[in-house]
Amino acid sequence: RFTTILTRGRAGLLPSPRMHRLFGRSKEPATAESKATPSLSEASGKIEDQVKALETKIQKADEEIKELVAKGSTNPMAKQRALQAMKKKKMYEQNRDQLLGTQFNVENLQFQQEQAEVTAMAVEAMQAGHNALKDQNKKMDIGSVDKLIDDMADLQDEMKAINEVLATGTMLPDGAEEDDLAAEYAKMEEEMAAIALAGGPAPVPAAAAASSTGGYAAPTPAKAAAEAVPSAPPP
């Protein structure tokens, strides 16, 4: 058996207060007038405006106090009004100090939020870079890289050996040795030194002299002098 807990109204059956107590009231839909949650930057700007307004009030109260103190000797009510103005100034200063503390906390939280966003962005970028590096490593085989390095080392050794052979392999005529050529060069140096000490001209190679005289080799100065001296008659 159920008890009817509805009441009749102009628009039909309406829920009774007892029904509201049993089942509760339905939540009203959010209206368009509901304001969005302000950001930390907006909150800091709003607090800054309040601080500036309080600074203006403090300045006006200070000017009013000075004027009333100056009139205190002639106006009996000036002192009372000056005291009231001083109280207002103290109140404004307290409110300003509280707002400055609140503003500091809001700006500090805003800074931390910005740092968290930067950190999250850096972590996301590092994760993307890590994934890209892993993809690049999958394209490379350590075995093939080792083989490539070994092949390059072998090629460098071969090129080094070829360069050494080219640097040491001097092209000489058949039957000619470097030691023989060096000995012949030393002998020619000795002959040149002896002729220089005797004051004679430098000797001309036989092949060059024969070509210049039509195949006849000119006698050396020492040989010519010996031929010019007549031989002694036999006894």
N, CA, C and O of each residue as an XYZ file, in Angstrom:
940
protein
N       0.850     -1.196      0.000
C       0.000      0.000      0.000
C       0.880      1.238      0.000
O       1.766      1.377      0.843
N       0.638      2.124     -0.932
C       1.434      3.338     -1.050
C       0.561      4.541     -0.741
O      -0.611      4.595     -1.112
N       1.152      5.489     -0.065
C       0.441      6.710      0.284
C       0.727      7.759     -0.757
O       1.883      8.000     -1.106
N      -0.316      8.383     -1.253
C      -0.126      9.423     -2.264
C       0.381     10.678     -1.576
O      -0.204     11.176     -0.614
N       1.511     11.176     -2.117
C       2.138     12.344     -1.474
C       2.239     13.489     -2.473
O       3.110     14.352     -2.362
N       1.338     13.486     -3.446
C       1.303     14.549     -4.435
C       0.161     15.491     -4.121
O      -0.849     15.058     -3.566
N       0.282     16.718     -4.443
C      -0.756     17.720     -4.258
C      -1.144     18.273     -5.608
O      -0.353     18.290     -6.551
N      -2.377     18.722     -5.678
C      -2.895     19.233     -6.945
C      -2.708     20.752     -6.980
O      -3.030     21.450     -6.019
N      -2.212     21.222     -8.039
C      -2.037     22.657     -8.213
C      -2.593     23.107     -9.535
O      -3.318     22.363    -10.195
N      -2.266     24.307     -9.925
C      -2.766     24.851    -11.179
C      -2.248     24.052    -12.384
O      -2.987     23.826    -13.342
N      -0.983     23.626    -12.334
C      -0.406     22.925    -13.483
C      -0.567     21.434    -13.365
O       0.040     20.703    -14.147
N      -1.355     20.939    -12.423
C      -1.528     19.506    -12.274
C      -0.994     19.060    -10.941
O      -1.018     19.813     -9.967
N      -0.502     17.814    -10.894
C       0.017     17.257     -9.658
C       1.399     17.822     -9.387
O       2.247     17.818    -10.279
N       1.641     18.295     -8.206
C       2.923     18.867     -7.795
C       3.465     18.067     -6.630
O       2.682     17.566     -5.822
N       4.786     17.928     -6.511
C       5.372     17.211     -5.377
C       5.147     17.970     -4.092
O       5.256     19.196     -4.061
N       4.836     17.259     -3.042
C       4.591     17.869     -1.747
C       5.905     18.061     -1.005
O       6.910     17.456     -1.378
N       5.924     18.894      0.045
C       7.139     19.049      0.847
C       7.629     17.745      1.428
O       8.833     17.556      1.602
N       6.688     16.814      1.741
C       7.108     15.511      2.279
C       7.906     14.746      1.240
O       8.877     14.070      1.576
N       7.514     14.844      0.008
C       8.255     14.164     -1.063
C       9.650     14.747     -1.218
O      10.608     14.019     -1.477
N       9.761     16.054     -1.059
C      11.088     16.674     -1.119
C      11.966     16.156     -0.004
O      13.161     15.939     -0.202
N      11.381     15.954      1.177
C      12.182     15.460      2.299
C      12.646     14.032      2.063
O      13.743     13.657      2.476
N      11.815     13.234      1.401
C      12.177     11.831      1.173
C      13.188     11.660      0.047
O      14.179     10.947      0.203
N      12.942     12.310     -1.080
C      13.770     12.081     -2.266
C      14.708     13.234     -2.583
O      15.561     13.121     -3.463
N      14.557     14.319     -1.885
C      15.426     15.454     -2.153
C      14.972     16.244     -3.359
O      14.163     15.770     -4.157
N      15.490     17.439     -3.488
C      15.143     18.305     -4.603
C      16.079     18.036     -5.782
O      17.253     17.714     -5.599
N      15.547     18.171     -6.971
C      16.371     18.000     -8.173
C      17.321     19.176     -8.312
O      16.997     20.311     -7.960
N      18.481     18.879     -8.827
C      19.486     19.934     -9.000
C      19.074     20.847    -10.133
O      18.659     20.383    -11.195
N      19.188     22.145     -9.909
C      18.849     23.106    -10.945
C      19.954     23.141    -11.993
O      21.131     23.079    -11.637
N      19.615     23.237    -13.251
C      20.655     23.299    -14.296
C      21.485     24.558    -14.153
O      21.022     25.596    -13.681
N      22.722     24.425    -14.579
C      23.629     25.571    -14.483
C      23.161     26.663    -15.427
O      22.866     26.406    -16.594
N      23.095     27.873    -14.917
C      22.663     29.005    -15.720
C      23.830     29.568    -16.506
O      24.996     29.343    -16.183
N      23.481     30.305    -17.546
C      24.520     30.911    -18.385
C      25.244     32.028    -17.663
O      26.325     32.454    -18.069
N      24.610     32.513    -16.546
C      25.231     33.613    -15.827
C      26.391     33.162    -14.947
O      27.144     33.982    -14.422
N      26.527     31.808    -14.788
C      27.618     31.334    -13.939
C      28.951     31.699    -14.576
O      29.183     31.436    -15.756
N      29.795     32.290    -13.804
C      31.072     32.785    -14.315
C      32.079     31.659    -14.374
O      32.071     30.746    -13.548
N      32.951     31.741    -15.374
C      34.037     30.769    -15.494
C      35.085     31.039    -14.422
O      35.214     32.155    -13.919
N      35.818     30.003    -14.091
C      36.852     30.148    -13.063
C      37.968     31.057    -13.570
O      38.533     30.787    -14.630
N      38.299     32.121    -12.851
C      39.352     33.033    -13.329
C      40.720     32.367    -13.272
O      40.969     31.493    -12.441
N      41.591     32.791    -14.161
C      42.953     32.272    -14.175
C      43.783     32.975    -13.109
O      43.366     33.983    -12.538
N      44.953     32.429    -12.856
C      45.844     33.040    -11.870
C      46.299     34.422    -12.312
O      46.461     35.319    -11.485
N      46.503     34.594    -13.606
C      46.899     35.909    -14.102
C      45.793     36.932    -13.895
O      46.061     38.071    -13.513
N      44.551     36.532    -14.145
C      43.425     37.447    -13.927
C      43.273     37.771    -12.446
O      43.000     38.916    -12.086
N      43.446     36.779    -11.592
C      43.343     37.028    -10.152
C      44.435     37.995     -9.686
O      44.177     38.887     -8.878
N      45.655     37.812    -10.200
C      46.739     38.713     -9.817
C      46.470     40.137    -10.292
O      46.756     41.094     -9.572
N      45.917     40.285    -11.509
C      45.590     41.616    -12.010
C      44.486     42.275    -11.192
O      44.540     43.475    -10.921
N      43.472     41.479    -10.794
C      42.393     42.023     -9.973
C      42.934     42.499     -8.620
O      42.545     43.558     -8.129
N      43.819     41.721     -8.033
C      44.396     42.119     -6.739
C      45.242     43.373     -6.903
O      45.257     44.236     -6.026
N      45.941     43.471     -8.017
C      46.757     44.665     -8.262
C      45.885     45.910     -8.346
O      46.255     46.962     -7.824
N      44.740     45.802     -8.990
C      43.822     46.946     -9.060
C      43.333     47.342     -7.664
O      43.241     48.528     -7.347
N      43.020     46.343     -6.835
C      42.584     46.646     -5.475
C      43.685     47.328     -4.665
O      43.420     48.245     -3.888
N      44.914     46.873     -4.855
C      46.038     47.483     -4.126
C      46.214     48.947     -4.541
O      46.441     49.816     -3.700
N      46.106     49.207     -5.846
C      46.243     50.588     -6.312
C      45.122     51.460     -5.755
O      45.364     52.606     -5.376
N      43.889     50.929     -5.700
C      42.779     51.696     -5.126
C      43.020     52.002     -3.659
O      42.732     53.108     -3.201
N      43.544     51.035     -2.915
C      43.838     51.272     -1.498
C      44.968     52.279     -1.328
O      44.937     53.087     -0.400
N      45.964     52.243     -2.209
C      47.050     53.220     -2.137
C      46.513     54.633     -2.335
O      46.949     55.574     -1.671
N      45.557     54.771     -3.261
C      44.944     56.094     -3.474
C      44.173     56.549     -2.235
O      44.259     57.714     -1.847
N      43.423     55.641     -1.614
C      42.678     55.982     -0.398
C      43.612     56.344      0.746
O      43.333     57.263      1.516
N      44.727     55.618      0.858
C      45.690     55.914      1.924
C      46.283     57.300      1.723
O      46.459     58.052      2.683
N      46.591     57.638      0.475
C      47.159     58.960      0.202
C      46.156     60.070      0.539
O      46.527     61.083      1.133
N      44.878     59.877      0.156
C      43.857     60.875      0.470
C      43.649     61.003      1.974
O      43.489     62.108      2.491
N      43.651     59.863      2.680
C      43.480     59.910      4.134
C      44.650     60.627      4.785
O      44.462     61.353      5.761
N      45.838     60.438      4.269
C      47.001     61.117      4.836
C      46.898     62.625      4.635
O      47.210     63.401      5.539
N      46.458     63.037      3.442
C      46.284     64.471      3.202
C      45.185     65.046      4.108
O      45.320     66.153      4.629
N      44.105     64.289      4.289
C      43.020     64.747      5.160
C      43.490     64.883      6.603
O      43.117     65.833      7.290
N      44.303     63.946      7.062
C      44.811     64.012      8.442
C      45.661     65.254      8.628
O      45.549     65.929      9.651
N      46.505     65.568      7.662
C      47.358     66.766      7.774
C      46.514     68.042      7.828
O      46.801     68.952      8.605
N      45.475     68.097      6.997
C      44.620     69.290      7.007
C      43.879     69.430      8.344
O      43.767     70.532      8.880
N      43.371     68.302      8.882
C      42.632     68.383     10.142
C      43.542     68.706     11.313
O      43.153     69.431     12.229
N      44.732     68.178     11.283
C      45.672     68.515     12.364
C      46.009     69.998     12.332
O      46.167     70.634     13.375
N      46.120     70.551     11.103
C      46.412     71.988     10.997
C      45.260     72.835     11.524
O      45.488     73.943     12.009
N      44.017     72.335     11.440
C      42.846     73.069     11.920
C      42.510     72.750     13.370
O      41.539     73.289     13.902
N      43.274     71.903     14.014
C      42.942     71.466     15.365
C      42.899     72.585     16.382
O      42.124     72.521     17.336
N      43.703     73.593     16.200
C      43.743     74.686     17.184
C      42.525     75.586     17.097
O      42.181     76.235     18.085
N      41.866     75.649     15.962
C      40.719     76.549     15.774
C      39.395     75.804     15.685
O      38.344     76.385     15.954
N      39.426     74.532     15.313
C      38.190     73.767     15.126
C      38.168     72.634     16.153
O      39.038     71.763     16.119
N      37.197     72.625     17.060
C      37.160     71.572     18.088
C      36.912     70.178     17.505
O      37.399     69.184     18.044
N      36.162     70.105     16.416
C      35.855     68.801     15.813
C      36.978     68.285     14.919
O      36.933     67.136     14.478
N      37.967     69.100     14.649
C      39.038     68.690     13.731
C      39.835     67.525     14.310
O      40.231     66.611     13.587
N      40.067     67.570     15.631
C      40.843     66.492     16.239
C      40.119     65.150     16.133
O      40.734     64.129     15.826
N      38.796     65.159     16.391
C      38.025     63.920     16.321
C      38.001     63.363     14.902
O      38.135     62.161     14.677
N      37.826     64.269     13.968
C      37.812     63.822     12.574
C      39.194     63.329     12.130
O      39.313     62.419     11.310
N      40.219     63.949     12.685
C      41.576     63.504     12.343
C      41.824     62.098     12.877
O      42.451     61.273     12.212
N      41.328     61.834     14.079
C      41.493     60.496     14.636
C      40.740     59.457     13.802
O      41.236     58.354     13.575
N      39.534     59.825     13.348
C      38.774     58.906     12.494
C      39.511     58.658     11.162
O      39.530     57.534     10.659
N      40.094     59.681     10.620
C      40.843     59.533      9.372
C      42.075     58.653      9.573
O      42.450     57.888      8.685
N      42.703     58.766     10.744
C      43.863     57.916     11.035
C      43.457     56.448     11.150
O      44.189     55.556     10.721
N      42.276     56.208     11.737
C      41.781     54.831     11.828
C      41.523     54.249     10.431
O      41.864     53.102     10.145
N      40.906     55.083      9.564
C      40.663     54.609      8.203
C      41.983     54.327      7.476
O      42.103     53.353      6.734
N      42.937     55.174      7.699
C      44.233     54.955      7.053
C      44.855     53.640      7.508
O      45.383     52.882      6.694
N      44.791     53.370      8.818
C      45.328     52.104      9.332
C      44.594     50.912      8.725
O      45.202     49.899      8.380
N      43.255     51.058      8.600
C      42.484     49.967      8.024
C      42.878     49.742      6.563
O      43.052     48.601      6.134
N      43.019     50.822      5.804
C      43.436     50.686      4.407
C      44.809     50.036      4.300
O      45.045     49.194      3.435
N      45.705     50.435      5.186
C      47.064     49.871      5.139
C      47.052     48.374      5.457
O      47.776     47.598      4.831
N      46.224     47.968      6.436
C      46.123     46.540      6.750
C      45.559     45.742      5.571
O      46.062     44.673      5.224
N      44.494     46.294      4.962
C      43.924     45.612      3.795
C      44.931     45.531      2.648
O      45.012     44.518      1.954
N      45.692     46.601      2.455
C      46.704     46.591      1.395
C      47.761     45.532      1.650
O      48.153     44.801      0.741
N      48.229     45.453      2.909
C      49.257     44.463      3.237
C      48.735     43.037      3.045
O      49.461     42.162      2.572
N      47.474     42.812      3.414
C      46.901     41.482      3.222
C      46.790     41.131      1.730
O      47.080     40.008      1.316
N      46.363     42.121      0.940
C      46.257     41.872     -0.496
C      47.617     41.637     -1.129
O      47.745     40.818     -2.039
N      48.629     42.345     -0.660
C      49.980     42.125     -1.194
C      50.466     40.713     -0.893
O      51.107     40.080     -1.732
N      50.155     40.211      0.325
C      50.517     38.837      0.653
C      49.770     37.831     -0.213
O      50.334     36.840     -0.677
N      48.470     38.117     -0.420
C      47.687     37.223     -1.290
C      48.210     37.254     -2.721
O      48.312     36.218     -3.378
N      48.537     38.444     -3.194
C      49.063     38.571     -4.553
C      50.384     37.820     -4.716
O      50.639     37.219     -5.760
N      51.210     37.860     -3.692
C      52.480     37.118     -3.747
C      52.221     35.624     -3.881
O      52.861     34.939     -4.678
N      51.271     35.128     -3.088
C      50.960     33.693     -3.167
C      50.402     33.308     -4.535
O      50.743     32.259     -5.080
N      49.538     34.168     -5.086
C      48.962     33.886     -6.401
C      50.046     33.900     -7.473
O      50.090     33.009     -8.321
N      50.915     34.899     -7.442
C      51.986     34.977     -8.446
C      52.980     33.829     -8.288
O      53.512     33.322     -9.275
N      53.228     33.422     -7.040
C      54.114     32.281     -6.828
C      53.507     31.005     -7.407
O      54.201     30.208     -8.039
N      52.200     30.821     -7.183
C      51.531     29.659     -7.756
C      51.511     29.721     -9.280
O      51.670     28.702     -9.952
N      51.316     30.918     -9.817
C      51.345     31.076    -11.272
C      52.722     30.729    -11.839
O      52.826     30.083    -12.882
N      53.775     31.161    -11.147
C      55.131     30.826    -11.581
C      55.362     29.317    -11.551
O      55.937     28.753    -12.482
N      54.912     28.672    -10.481
C      55.059     27.222    -10.399
C      54.274     26.514    -11.504
O      54.731     25.514    -12.059
N      53.097     27.038    -11.812
C      52.310     26.443    -12.887
C      53.030     26.580    -14.232
O      53.066     25.637    -15.024
N      53.597     27.750    -14.478
C      54.341     27.941    -15.726
C      55.558     27.022    -15.781
O      55.874     26.461    -16.830
N      56.236     26.873    -14.645
C      57.386     25.972    -14.622
C      56.954     24.532    -14.876
O      57.647     23.778    -15.560
N      55.794     24.155    -14.315
C      55.298     22.795    -14.551
C      54.967     22.587    -16.023
O      55.225     21.513    -16.566
N      54.400     23.598    -16.676
C      54.100     23.487    -18.102
C      55.378     23.351    -18.918
O      55.443     22.553    -19.852
N      56.397     24.136    -18.560
C      57.672     24.040    -19.276
C      58.302     22.668    -19.065
O      58.834     22.064    -19.996
N      58.235     22.185    -17.822
C      58.795     20.861    -17.539
C      58.061     19.770    -18.312
O      58.680     18.864    -18.869
N      56.728     19.870    -18.338
C      55.953     18.880    -19.088
C      56.293     18.919    -20.572
O      56.400     17.874    -21.214
N      56.464     20.115    -21.117
C      56.827     20.236    -22.524
C      58.209     19.642    -22.783
O      58.421     18.965    -23.789
N      59.162     19.903    -21.859
C      60.502     19.343    -22.017
C      60.478     17.817    -21.944
O      61.159     17.143    -22.718
N      59.695     17.277    -21.014
C      59.592     15.818    -20.905
C      58.980     15.224    -22.170
O      59.422     14.181    -22.653
N      57.964     15.894    -22.700
C      57.333     15.405    -23.930
C      58.317     15.430    -25.098
O      58.365     14.496    -25.899
N      59.104     16.509    -25.188
C      60.093     16.597    -26.257
C      61.181     15.534    -26.101
O      61.613     14.933    -27.084
N      61.618     15.307    -24.864
C      62.629     14.275    -24.622
C      62.090     12.892    -24.959
O      62.815     12.060    -25.505
N      60.820     12.638    -24.638
C      60.229     11.344    -24.963
C      60.154     11.151    -26.474
O      60.424     10.062    -26.979
N      59.785     12.218    -27.197
C      59.736     12.129    -28.657
C      61.128     11.890    -29.228
O      61.296     11.088    -30.147
N      62.136     12.590    -28.680
C      63.503     12.372    -29.144
C      63.992     10.967    -28.837
O      64.709     10.366    -29.638
N      63.609     10.441    -27.684
C      64.002      9.074    -27.320
C      63.387      8.060    -28.274
O      64.048      7.111    -28.698
N      62.126      8.266    -28.605
C      61.469      7.348    -29.539
C      62.106      7.427    -30.923
O      62.291      6.405    -31.584
N      62.443      8.646    -31.363
C      63.083      8.791    -32.669
C      64.453      8.124    -32.685
O      64.840      7.511    -33.680
N      65.187      8.245    -31.576
C      66.500      7.602    -31.493
C      66.378      6.084    -31.526
O      67.197      5.406    -32.147
N      65.370      5.558    -30.869
C      65.151      4.118    -30.897
C      64.829      3.646    -32.313
O      65.300      2.594    -32.745
N      64.021      4.435    -33.034
C      63.696      4.066    -34.413
C      64.943      4.086    -35.295
O      65.111      3.221    -36.154
N      65.810      5.065    -35.085
C      67.042      5.124    -35.873
C      67.964      3.962    -35.550
O      68.608      3.416    -36.445
N      68.035      3.579    -34.286
C      68.902      2.455    -33.902
C      68.400      1.133    -34.482
O      69.190      0.234    -34.769
N      67.072      1.023    -34.653
C      66.541     -0.196    -35.237
C      66.976     -0.368    -36.695
O      67.052     -1.490    -37.194
N      67.263      0.753    -37.377
C      67.678      0.687    -38.769
C      69.153      0.304    -38.919
O      69.595      0.009    -40.030
N      69.913      0.303    -37.837
C      71.341      0.002    -37.892
C      71.612     -1.322    -37.188
O      71.035     -1.620    -36.142
N      72.537     -2.136    -37.808
C      72.944     -3.420    -37.245
C      74.369     -3.286    -36.735
O      75.253     -2.835    -37.463
N      74.593     -3.677    -35.487
C      75.924     -3.537    -34.901
C      76.937     -4.400    -35.638
O      78.109     -4.038    -35.742
N      76.484     -5.552    -36.154
C      77.396     -6.417    -36.896
C      77.875     -5.767    -38.180
O      79.059     -5.826    -38.511
N      76.945     -5.141    -38.909
C      77.331     -4.475    -40.152
C      78.233     -3.279    -39.884
O      79.129     -2.984    -40.675
N      78.002     -2.597    -38.780
C      78.855     -1.456    -38.435
C      80.273     -1.936    -38.108
O      81.246     -1.310    -38.530
N      80.401     -3.037    -37.363
C      81.726     -3.584    -37.055
C      82.444     -4.015    -38.338
O      83.640     -3.765    -38.489
N      81.726     -4.657    -39.255
C      82.337     -5.082    -40.516
C      82.794     -3.879    -41.335
O      83.855     -3.908    -41.958
N      81.986     -2.826    -41.328
C      82.357     -1.615    -42.051
C      83.636     -1.005    -41.482
O      84.503     -0.567    -42.238
N      83.759     -0.974    -40.159
C      84.960     -0.419    -39.536
C      86.183     -1.272    -39.874
O      87.254     -0.738    -40.163
N      86.023     -2.607    -39.837
C      87.145     -3.492    -40.181
C      87.559     -3.307    -41.636
O      88.753     -3.255    -41.931
N      86.604     -3.207    -42.544
C      86.933     -3.006    -43.959
C      87.666     -1.683    -44.168
O      88.614     -1.614    -44.950
N      87.236     -0.652    -43.483
C      87.906      0.644    -43.612
C      89.334      0.576    -43.078
O      90.236      1.185    -43.653
N      89.549     -0.163    -41.978
C      90.899     -0.313    -41.429
C      91.795     -1.087    -42.399
O      92.952     -0.719    -42.602
N      91.258     -2.167    -43.002
C      92.041     -2.930    -43.984
C      92.395     -2.067    -45.186
O      93.519     -2.127    -45.685
N      91.462     -1.278    -45.645
C      91.725     -0.413    -46.793
C      92.795      0.625    -46.464
O      93.642      0.926    -47.306
N      92.767      1.168    -45.265
C      93.793      2.132    -44.872
C      95.166      1.475    -44.807
O      96.160      2.087    -45.198
N      95.237      0.225    -44.315
C      96.525     -0.493    -44.280
C      97.053     -0.734    -45.688
O      98.249     -0.574    -45.933
N      96.184     -1.114    -46.611
C      96.624     -1.344    -47.987
C      97.132     -0.054    -48.631
O      98.154     -0.064    -49.318
N      96.423      1.052    -48.411
C      96.869      2.324    -48.977
C      98.191      2.753    -48.378
O      99.025      3.323    -49.082
N      98.405      2.496    -47.104
C      99.670      2.833    -46.460
C     100.812      2.021    -47.053
O     101.889      2.565    -47.298
N     100.599      0.722    -47.290
C     101.638     -0.117    -47.879
C     101.962      0.336    -49.297
O     103.131      0.360    -49.683
N     100.942      0.696    -50.081
C     101.177      1.170    -51.447
C     101.991      2.458    -51.446
O     102.900      2.612    -52.262
N     101.681      3.374    -50.552
C     102.426      4.634    -50.479
C     103.870      4.398    -50.078
O     104.769      5.066    -50.591
N     104.114      3.447    -49.158
C     105.489      3.143    -48.775
C     106.274      2.568    -49.944
O     107.443      2.907    -50.131
N     105.640      1.697    -50.737
C     106.323      1.129    -51.907
C     106.637      2.210    -52.916
O     107.734      2.236    -53.475
N     105.687      3.110    -53.160
C     105.928      4.182    -54.120
C     107.012      5.138    -53.643
O     107.740      5.697    -54.464
N     107.135      5.336    -52.350
C     108.142      6.262    -51.827
C     109.536      5.668    -51.839
O     110.503      6.413    -51.993
N     109.685      4.352    -51.681
C     111.011      3.721    -51.603
C     111.460      3.127    -52.923
O     112.662      2.912    -53.078
N     110.625      2.851    -53.858
C     111.012      2.208    -55.112
C     111.530      3.213    -56.125
O     110.746      3.683    -56.949
N     112.855      3.583    -56.109
C     113.448      4.538    -57.046
C     113.732      3.838    -58.366
O     114.255      2.724    -58.376
N     113.397      4.473    -59.469
C     113.611      3.899    -60.803
C     115.041      4.162    -61.240
O     115.397      5.309    -61.510
N     115.887      3.108    -61.317
C     117.287      3.202    -61.733
C     117.504      2.360    -62.978
O     116.773      1.396    -63.204
N     118.518      2.713    -63.807
C     118.816      1.862    -64.985
C     119.246      0.477    -64.542
O     119.592      0.255    -63.382
N     119.219     -0.446    -65.485
C     119.634     -1.808    -65.183
C     121.099     -1.832    -64.801
O     121.914     -1.180    -65.455
N     121.443     -2.543    -63.793
C     122.828     -2.671    -63.330
C     123.309     -1.528    -62.476
O     124.438     -1.583    -61.987
N     122.514     -0.489    -62.266
C     122.917      0.667    -61.458
C     122.376      0.497    -60.052
O     121.205      0.165    -59.870
N     123.214      0.722    -59.064
C     122.857      0.645    -57.666
C     123.085      1.997    -57.013
O     123.936      2.773    -57.447
N     122.357      2.258    -56.019
C     122.488      3.540    -55.328
C     123.847      3.680    -54.665
O     124.411      4.774    -54.646
N     124.390      2.585    -54.117
C     125.718      2.650    -53.478
C     126.802      2.978    -54.500
O     127.709      3.760    -54.213
N     126.712      2.374    -55.714
C     127.698      2.672    -56.765
C     127.623      4.124    -57.191
O     128.648      4.778    -57.380
N     126.421      4.622    -57.339
C     126.257      6.022    -57.726
C     126.800      6.956    -56.655
O     127.393      7.990    -56.963
N     126.594      6.589    -55.408
C     127.119      7.428    -54.337
C     128.638      7.429    -54.322
O     129.257      8.466    -54.082
N     129.254      6.258    -54.581
C     130.724      6.189    -54.619
C     131.283      6.991    -55.783
O     132.298      7.673    -55.639
N     130.631      6.914    -56.926
C     131.080      7.682    -58.092
C     130.956      9.173    -57.833
O     131.824      9.951    -58.231
N     129.889      9.569    -57.173
C     129.705     10.985    -56.849
C     130.790     11.476    -55.894
O     131.284     12.594    -56.044
N     131.167     10.648    -54.911
C     132.226     11.036    -53.980
C     133.570     11.160    -54.695
O     134.361     12.052    -54.389
N     133.826     10.253    -55.657
C     135.080     10.316    -56.427
C     135.160     11.587    -57.244
O     136.215     12.216    -57.325
N     134.040     11.968    -57.852
C     134.016     13.201    -58.636
C     134.222     14.417    -57.740
O     134.868     15.384    -58.143
N     133.676     14.371    -56.525
C     133.914     15.490    -55.606
C     135.390     15.619    -55.262
O     135.902     16.735    -55.171
N     136.098     14.483    -55.066
C     137.526     14.531    -54.764
C     138.329     15.106    -55.927
O     139.245     15.902    -55.721
N     137.980     14.698    -57.164
C     138.680     15.230    -58.331
C     138.469     16.726    -58.456
O     139.407     17.467    -58.753
N     137.230     17.180    -58.228
C     136.945     18.610    -58.315
C     137.709     19.388    -57.261
O     138.183     20.494    -57.522
N     137.831     18.812    -56.064
C     138.573     19.494    -55.003
C     140.053     19.578    -55.341
O     140.676     20.610    -55.093
N     140.646     18.497    -55.913
C     142.076     18.507    -56.280
C     142.357     19.516    -57.368
O     143.372     20.211    -57.320
N     141.470     19.610    -58.356
C     141.673     20.579    -59.444
C     141.546     21.995    -58.918
O     142.280     22.890    -59.337
N     140.613     22.197    -57.999
C     140.467     23.539    -57.431
C     141.709     23.946    -56.675
O     142.102     25.111    -56.744
N     142.361     23.016    -55.936
C     143.599     23.335    -55.224
C     144.739     23.622    -56.197
O     145.585     24.469    -55.909
N     144.785     22.931    -57.351
C     145.855     23.152    -58.340
C     145.637     24.405    -59.154
O     146.554     24.857    -59.839
N     144.443     24.982    -59.098
C     144.149     26.204    -59.831
C     143.743     25.963    -61.262
O     143.691     26.923    -62.031
N     143.458     24.771    -61.662
C     143.062     24.454    -63.029
C     141.569     24.532    -63.205
O     140.810     24.589    -62.237
N     141.150     24.534    -64.480
C     139.706     24.569    -64.727
C     139.064     23.248    -64.387
O     139.729     22.224    -64.230
N     137.748     23.301    -64.276
C     137.008     22.091    -63.958
C     137.083     21.127    -65.111
O     137.000     21.556    -66.262
N     137.235     19.856    -64.860
C     137.345     18.869    -65.943
C     136.021     18.720    -66.673
O     134.944     18.800    -66.084
N     136.140     18.502    -67.974
C     134.969     18.307    -68.820
C     134.820     16.830    -69.063
O     135.799     16.169    -69.408
N     133.643     16.287    -68.897
C     133.457     14.859    -69.144
C     133.874     14.498    -70.554
O     133.748     15.303    -71.477
N     134.371     13.279    -70.714
C     134.903     12.844    -72.004
C     133.833     12.806    -73.066
O     134.091     13.153    -74.219
N     132.644     12.392    -72.702
C     131.560     12.315    -73.688
C     131.192     13.680    -74.200
O     130.957     13.855    -75.396
N     131.136     14.683    -73.285
C     130.786     16.035    -73.710
C     131.883     16.622    -74.577
O     131.577     17.321    -75.542
N     133.196     16.358    -74.262
C     134.303     16.887    -75.054
C     134.340     16.260    -76.430
O     134.615     16.943    -77.417
N     134.066     14.971    -76.508
C     134.082     14.301    -77.808
C     132.982     14.802    -78.709
O     133.190     14.944    -79.914
N     131.800     15.078    -78.146
C     130.708     15.581    -78.966
C     130.983     16.973    -79.474
O     130.544     17.308    -80.575
N     131.706     17.823    -78.708
C     131.991     19.189    -79.119
C     133.132     19.267    -80.121
O     133.219     20.275    -80.822
N     134.048     18.240    -80.245
C     135.207     18.249    -81.154
C     135.045     17.276    -82.298
O     136.004     16.913    -82.979
N     133.806     16.863    -82.489
C     133.557     15.977    -83.613
C     134.059     14.583    -83.411
O     134.519     13.941    -84.355
N     133.981     14.109    -82.213
C     134.378     12.734    -81.935
C     135.780     12.610    -81.395
O     136.178     11.522    -80.977
N     136.566     13.716    -81.388
C     137.928     13.704    -80.850
C     137.903     14.264    -79.451
O     137.415     15.373    -79.233
N     138.418     13.520    -78.509
C     138.461     13.970    -77.121
C     139.678     14.820    -76.911
O     140.796     14.358    -77.139
N     139.499     16.061    -76.481
C     140.620     16.982    -76.237
C     141.402     16.513    -75.048
O     140.812     16.044    -74.074
N     142.770     16.625    -75.089
C     143.595     16.197    -73.954
C     143.421     17.127    -72.789
O     143.128     18.310    -72.959
N     143.598     16.603    -71.630
C     143.516     17.412    -70.420
C     144.720     18.327    -70.342
O     145.718     18.051    -71.007
N     144.683     19.408    -69.562
C     145.835     20.327    -69.445
C     147.083     19.617    -68.946
O     148.183     19.911    -69.415
N     146.940     18.702    -68.020
C     148.140     18.010    -67.518
C     148.767     17.165    -68.603
O     149.991     17.105    -68.720
N     147.923     16.499    -69.411
C     148.458     15.663    -70.496
C     149.094     16.516    -71.579
O     150.121     16.132    -72.138
N     148.504     17.671    -71.888
C     149.073     18.560    -72.909
C     150.420     19.096    -72.473
O     151.330     19.188    -73.297
N     150.578     19.450    -71.223
C     151.873     19.955    -70.734
C     152.934     18.895    -70.803
O     154.089     19.181    -71.118
N     152.549     17.656    -70.507
C     153.535     16.570    -70.568
C     153.983     16.302    -71.998
O     155.150     15.982    -72.228
N     153.068     16.428    -72.969
C     153.433     16.218    -74.359
C     154.264     17.352    -74.910
O     155.071     17.128    -75.812
N     154.098     18.570    -74.400
C     154.866     19.719    -74.907
C     156.307     19.675    -74.471
O     157.142     20.253    -75.167
N     156.663     19.049    -73.394
C     158.060     18.957    -72.926
C     158.775     17.917    -73.757
O     158.323     16.772    -73.793
N     159.934     18.269    -74.470
C     160.666     17.267    -75.270
C     161.338     16.224    -74.404
O     161.844     16.515    -73.320
N     161.330     15.094    -74.872
C     161.989     14.031    -74.098
C     163.499     14.130    -74.239
O     164.005     14.514    -75.293
N     164.193     13.796    -73.216
C     165.668     13.878    -73.224
C     166.256     12.829    -74.149
O     165.736     11.715    -74.207
N     167.358     13.154    -74.899
C     167.976     12.151    -75.789
C     168.570     11.020    -74.977
O     168.923     11.178    -73.809
N     168.666      9.929    -75.599
C     169.242      8.790    -74.853
C     170.722      9.019    -74.623
O     171.333      9.654    -75.483
N     171.325      8.598    -73.619
C     172.761      8.816    -73.354
C     173.608      8.000    -74.310
O     174.836      8.051    -74.244
